[in-house]
Amino acid sequence: MIQRARRTGEYVFYPKVMSPSGETDLEWVEASGGGTIYAITVNRRREGSYNVALVDLDEGPRMMSTVIGVETLPIGARVRARIEAGETPRVVFEPEEL
């Protein structure tokens, strides 16, 4: 789910009480789940490596997350969001095509 201003259609992420343009008529709508890699970096540690990615959502906002199942992806690669269950559920992304 993502917030959207009713009057202008502007999407908002992180959840707020007001959009960046000042709209306060926000509603929750279902997000498409699609996005594009804007930037990605790989953090390597002795315990293993993981990536941190900035993803431009199809709705417009950019969010930070991780892409699972791969070490890295090229900038511009298409990804799809899903909720990773666990003690603290989180939004992660998977490559649309490999």
Sequence and secondary structure as in RCSB ss.txt:
>XXXX:A:sequence
MIQRARRTGEYVFYPKVMSPSGETDLEWVEASGGGTIYAITVNRRREGSYNVALVDLDEGPRMMSTVIGVETLPI
GARVRARIEAGETPRVVFEPEEL
>XXXX:A:secstr
 EEEETTT  EESS  SS TT    EEEE    EEEEEEEEEEEETTEEEEEEEEEETTS EEEE BTTSS   T
T EEEEEEE SSS EEEEEES  
